[in-house]
């Protein structure tokens, strides 16, 4: 009997144990992208004449050039940028995109190289594709939401998305499944002026942002102190 029990125990120990993965495939993709990209996303607070304005920014160069929404910082007396690790910098205005495109560049002076985002081709964006958004809604920094591209407004050159975009997210990235920025969060349309949580988010296509960044005079960036 004792030999039989020993044999059974040995046999059981040889049976492979199959465990379910901790996260499904979609979750793994979202987790991986968030951990990779969130270090390149910053929170922005701008002191305006009539109060504070809050938004989000994307680091686009290792030396601290930051893309954000113009309406977040326009007319600011002072701009503070807080990185993912909690370090705060004083930022200076570099340039704005004309023709009401609502994009602006800021500059901070970090002592070390900064992590940066990469841009995808917004011409490839299609209605129905999955997207992630990272922002600072209502001051809750580095918040991740996800959804799809709901509509492409060809007249106004904007992406509509059901990924949650709330006050404080302006200037943050809309990210595709490979981790490329395909849009910059701009606004939310709310029919009842924020009485409810119903709203539609809009983003500026990434090609507009890339065009803006590449046309800014580099000497202006270096001499903007």
C-alpha positions in Angstrom: 0.0 0.0 0.0 2.8 2.4 0.9 4.6 1.6 -2.4 1.4 2.3 -4.3 1.0 5.7 -2.6 4.6 6.6 -3.5 4.1 5.6 -7.1 0.9 7.7 -7.3 2.7 10.7 -5.7 5.5 10.4 -8.2 3.1 10.2 -11.1 1.2 13.3 -9.9 4.4 15.2 -9.6 5.1 14.6 -13.2 1.8 15.9 -14.4 2.3 19.4 -16.0 0.4 22.2 -14.5 -1.1 24.7 -16.9 -1.9 28.1 -15.5 -3.9 30.8 -17.2 -2.0 33.9 -18.2 -2.4 36.7 -15.8 -3.5 39.1 -18.6 -5.2 38.5 -21.9 -3.6 39.6 -25.2 -5.4 42.9 -25.4 -4.4 43.7 -21.8 -0.8 42.8 -22.4 -0.7 45.2 -25.4 -2.2 48.1 -23.4 0.1 47.4 -20.4 3.2 47.2 -22.6 2.4 50.4 -24.5 1.5 52.4 -21.4 4.8 51.4 -19.6 6.8 52.3 -22.7 5.1 55.6 -23.6 4.0 57.2 -20.3 7.5 58.3 -19.3 7.4 60.6 -22.4 4.1 62.3 -21.3 4.1 65.3 -19.0 1.5 67.3 -17.0 1.3 71.0 -17.7 0.0 73.8 -15.5 -0.1 77.3 -16.9 -0.7 80.5 -14.8 -3.1 82.6 -16.9 -4.5 86.1 -16.1 -7.8 84.6 -15.0 -6.6 81.5 -13.2 -4.9 78.1 -13.9 -5.0 76.1 -17.0 -4.0 72.4 -17.0 -3.1 70.1 -19.8 -0.9 67.4 -21.1 2.3 67.3 -23.3 4.4 64.9 -25.3 8.2 65.1 -25.2 9.4 65.2 -28.8 13.1 65.6 -28.3 15.6 64.3 -25.8 16.7 67.8 -24.8 13.2 68.7 -23.6 11.1 70.0 -26.4 7.4 69.4 -25.6 4.3 69.5 -27.9 1.0 70.5 -26.3 -2.3 72.3 -27.1 -2.0 76.0 -27.7 -5.2 76.7 -25.8 -3.5 75.1 -22.7 -0.7 77.7 -22.4 -1.7 80.7 -24.6 -1.1 83.9 -22.7 0.5 82.1 -19.7 2.7 84.1 -17.4 4.3 81.0 -16.0 4.3 77.4 -17.1 5.2 74.4 -15.0 5.9 70.9 -16.5 5.9 67.8 -14.3 7.4 64.6 -15.7 6.2 61.0 -15.0 8.6 60.7 -12.1 7.3 63.8 -10.3 10.1 66.2 -11.3 8.9 69.7 -12.1 10.5 72.2 -14.5 9.8 75.7 -15.5 9.0 75.8 -19.2 9.2 78.5 -21.8 7.1 79.1 -24.8 8.8 78.4 -28.2 6.3 78.5 -31.0 2.7 78.1 -31.9 1.0 76.7 -35.0 -0.9 79.4 -37.0 -4.3 79.1 -38.7 -6.0 78.0 -35.5 -4.4 74.6 -35.5 -4.1 74.7 -31.7 -0.6 73.3 -31.3 2.3 74.8 -29.4 5.9 73.9 -28.5 7.5 74.4 -25.0 11.0 73.9 -23.9 12.4 72.7 -20.6 16.1 72.2 -19.7 16.6 68.7 -18.2 20.1 67.7 -17.1 19.6 64.2 -18.7 18.2 63.0 -21.9 14.4 62.6 -21.8 12.3 59.8 -23.2 10.4 60.8 -26.3 7.3 59.7 -28.3 7.4 58.6 -31.9 4.8 59.6 -34.6 2.9 57.4 -37.0 1.4 58.4 -40.3 -2.1 59.8 -39.6 -3.0 59.2 -43.3 -3.2 55.5 -42.4 -5.8 55.9 -39.6 -9.1 54.2 -40.2 -12.5 54.3 -38.5 -12.8 51.4 -36.1 -9.1 51.0 -35.2 -8.2 50.7 -31.5 -6.5 53.7 -29.9 -5.1 54.5 -26.4 -5.0 57.9 -24.8 -2.8 59.1 -22.0 -3.5 62.4 -20.2 -4.0 64.2 -16.9 -7.8 64.5 -16.6 -8.8 66.7 -13.7 -5.2 66.5 -12.4 -5.0 62.7 -12.2 -1.7 62.3 -13.9 -0.8 59.7 -16.5 -4.3 58.3 -16.8 -4.8 55.7 -19.6 -8.1 55.3 -21.5 -8.8 53.3 -24.6 -11.4 53.2 -27.4 -11.6 53.4 -31.2 -11.5 56.0 -33.9 -15.2 56.7 -34.2 -15.1 59.1 -37.1 -12.8 61.1 -39.3 -13.9 64.6 -39.9 -12.2 65.4 -43.3 -13.7 68.9 -43.4 -12.1 70.0 -40.1 -9.2 67.5 -40.3 -9.9 66.0 -36.9 -10.2 62.5 -35.5 -13.3 61.7 -33.4 -12.8 59.0 -30.7 -14.7 57.4 -27.9 -11.5 57.1 -25.8 -12.2 59.3 -22.8 -10.8 62.8 -23.2 -11.6 65.1 -20.3 -10.4 68.5 -19.1 -6.6 68.2 -18.6 -6.0 65.8 -21.4 -5.5 68.4 -24.1 -2.1 68.0 -25.7 -1.8 64.4 -24.8 -1.3 61.6 -27.3 -3.7 59.3 -29.1 -1.7 56.1 -29.7 -2.1 53.2 -32.1 -1.5 49.5 -31.3 2.2 49.8 -32.2 2.9 52.7 -29.9 3.0 55.5 -32.4 1.3 58.8 -31.8 -1.4 59.3 -34.5 -3.2 62.2 -32.9 -3.0 65.0 -30.3 -6.0 65.3 -28.0 -7.6 68.7 -28.5 -11.1 68.9 -27.1 -14.3 67.3 -25.9 -17.7 68.2 -27.1 -20.3 68.1 -24.3 -23.8 69.1 -25.2 -24.8 70.0 -21.7 -21.7 71.9 -20.6 -20.2 69.2 -18.4 -23.4 68.6 -16.4 -23.2 64.9 -17.3 -20.3 62.7 -18.3 -21.5 62.5 -21.9 -19.0 63.8 -24.4 -17.2 63.3 -27.7 -13.4 63.6 -28.0 -11.5 65.1 -30.8 -7.8 64.9 -31.8 -5.5 66.7 -34.3 -3.9 64.2 -36.8 -0.2 63.5 -36.1 0.9 64.6 -39.6 -0.2 68.2 -38.7 2.0 68.0 -35.5 5.0 66.6 -37.4 4.6 69.3 -40.0 4.5 72.0 -37.3 7.5 70.7 -35.4 9.7 70.4 -38.5 9.0 73.9 -39.7 9.9 75.6 -36.4 13.2 77.4 -36.7 15.7 75.4 -34.6 17.7 78.5 -33.7 14.5 79.8 -32.1 14.4 76.7 -29.9 18.0 77.1 -28.9 17.7 80.8 -28.2 14.4 80.8 -26.4 15.8 81.2 -22.9 
